Amino acid sequence: MFGIGDFARLGLVSVRMLRHYDAIGLLRPAHVDPVTGYRSYRADQLSRLNRVVALKDLGFTLEQVRAIVDDEVSTEELHGMVRLRRAELEARISADLARLRGVEARLRAIEREGGMGTADVVVKKVAPMRVAELSALAPSYEPESISPVIGPLFGELCARLDAAGVTPAGPSVAYYLPEGDGPVRVHAAFPLSAEPPAGGGLRVVTLPAIETAATLLHHGSMDGVGSTFQALAHWIEENGYRSLSLGREVYLHCPEEEDAWVTELQIEVARPGTAP
């Protein structure tokens, strides 16, 4: 058998941890000297220790760990728990990174307040557009809510267009419609030059013309689109226009590197002096 110090080194844990596990009945020594109180462990107890540490590191409480190891969880079951926990952690990390990107985008917007040029704002008429589209709900307008929805929508839409043998007639388009005070319906669309065959799972609609749209190009990842939209909003007010609705995002150039993206932002407006 092994003394507590040697067993701790073999198990890659601290002596203090082993004493704590003994105190709560999670891992008892194989033998305790009645005179000296020295604890001794058998090599086969490393198996239980490994399970205890693995489960604890997966986020289970010690009470939960005790229940699981007492049920003699198998190696296969442990691997399943690890896979599940990994998926949960990856999802949490992804959400945290998205939230961090959102904070950084807000800070950039704050830094650019009053300093972002709007000389390139173009006021124009947008023609009606026949599109194939898919839509889904997002919890809010926040980038960390929109991104996980719009990406898969465009992926699925591309797959359905390919399956139907349809080639888009222009750059992709996104627009958003609020549903109540919280959720937002995200629409992902591609313009069409001809009607797709029936039965392809595609919703075909005509986006109406926008008589007067204030437009501005956003350069870079959509994580930072907020500051460009806000600059456009300032320009609209400062030049006497009145916003009617958020128009569309037209993805003019979307290479693999998102920092090189070019997106036209459109807001439907009424010209100065137009009655509400």
RAQUIPE-V758310 format. One record per residue. NEAR is the number of other C-alpha atoms within 8 Angstrom. Layout:
{{NEAR} {NEAR}}
This chain:
{{6} {10} {10} {12} {8} {8} {10} {12} {9} {7} {9} {6} {9} {8} {9} {6} {8} {12} {8} {8} {11} {11} {7} {6} {7} {9} {9} {7} {9} {8} {7} {9} {8} {5} {4} {5} {7} {8} {11} {12} {13} {9} {7} {6} {8} {9} {7} {10} {10} {9} {9} {11} {8} {8} {10} {11} {7} {8} {6} {9} {7} {8} {6} {8} {12} {10} {8} {9} {11} {7} {6} {6} {9} {6} {6} {6} {8} {9} {8} {8} {8} {9} {8} {8} {9} {8} {8} {8} {8} {8} {8} {8} {8} {8} {9} {8} {8} {10} {9} {8} {9} {13} {8} {8} {13} {11} {8} {10} {10} {7} {6} {9} {8} {4} {5} {7} {6} {9} {4} {7} {11} {7} {8} {9} {9} {9} {7} {9} {10} {11} {12} {12} {13} {12} {9} {9} {9} {12} {9} {9} {8} {7} {10} {10} {11} {13} {8} {8} {12} {11} {8} {8} {12} {11} {8} {8} {13} {8} {8} {11} {13} {9} {8} {9} {6} {8} {7} {10} {8} {7} {11} {11} {12} {11} {10} {10} {7} {9} {8} {5} {5} {8} {11} {13} {12} {15} {12} {15} {13} {13} {14} {13} {7} {4} {5} {7} {6} {5} {5} {10} {6} {11} {7} {8} {8} {8} {8} {7} {9} {10} {8} {12} {14} {14} {13} {13} {11} {10} {9} {10} {10} {7} {9} {12} {10} {10} {12} {11} {9} {8} {12} {13} {8} {8} {10} {13} {9} {7} {7} {9} {11} {10} {10} {8} {7} {9} {10} {11} {11} {11} {12} {10} {9} {10} {7} {4} {7} {10} {7} {11} {14} {12} {12} {12} {13} {12} {13} {14} {13} {10} {9} {8} {5} {6} {3} {2}}
